[in-house]
Amino acid sequence: MKKDRLLFFRLPSLIIFGLFLFVFCVPSPVLAKMKEIRVWGGTAADHKDKKGRKWYGAQKDKQDWGGFVKLLPKTASAQGTPLTDDADKLRKKHGYDEELFFHVSWAANPDTVKYEFKTGKGVFDVTYMVREHWSPNNRGYDIIIEGDVVEELYVTPGRSEIDIMTYEGIEVKDGELDFECIGNPKTGKGDLNPMFSALEIVPSKLAVDAQKKLTTFWGYIKGQENIN
């Protein structure tokens, strides 16, 4: 009788737990295999930032982390030219080193900037960073991740200004995240040469939060079992 009563009281919790698993949970083995990858443009040298994170030089292909696809991007440097005050405040707010905005990897339209990153399967957040110096407010292109246009008709900011944009919940089914920038004449801009300063790819906070909630919820159920 006591056992039946215990099952009765646990049943609603078990139902909710099952729904949570079905709707929200990313299996922990998948989460464990998802990789963080950071690259900075315009150089083949790696960079260790002030937080101890490694940024791979983007001017490489066929690396353990991935690399450019087919065409080696061109490079340009604005090192020695300071960011605007607003740009410097923005990069500090997001916790990124100034060095990440020294160089860019770019392509001469109609060529594109294209990369593959060996992230593993899962859901990721991708942060795109760029610093404009050569064509202020006059460079237009599309940003494409996993075949989807995540930023259409993008126009870079003013001279020595930066943009930092994060695209959340990017699903990777084949283990490699595809990234590409393509010049788009519909922007109406005179410079259609796409570029980036840095890219940061991390397991999506949505997936990580779901895993934490799962652990907390399971702990609650076990606690209820002990009480009963």
Buried (B, 14 or more C-beta within 10 A) or exposed (E): EEEEEEEEEBEEBEEEBEEBBEEBBBEEEBBEBBBEBBBBBBBEEEBEBEEEBEBBBBBBBEBEBBBBBEEEBBBBEBEEEEBBEEBBEBBEEEEBBBBBBBBBBBBEBEBBBBBBBBBBEBBBBBBBBBBBBBBBBBBBBBBBBBEEBBBEEBBBBBBBBBBBEEBEEBEBEEBBBBBBBBBBEEBEBEBBBBBBBBBBBBBBBBBBEBBEEBEEBEEEBEEEEEEE
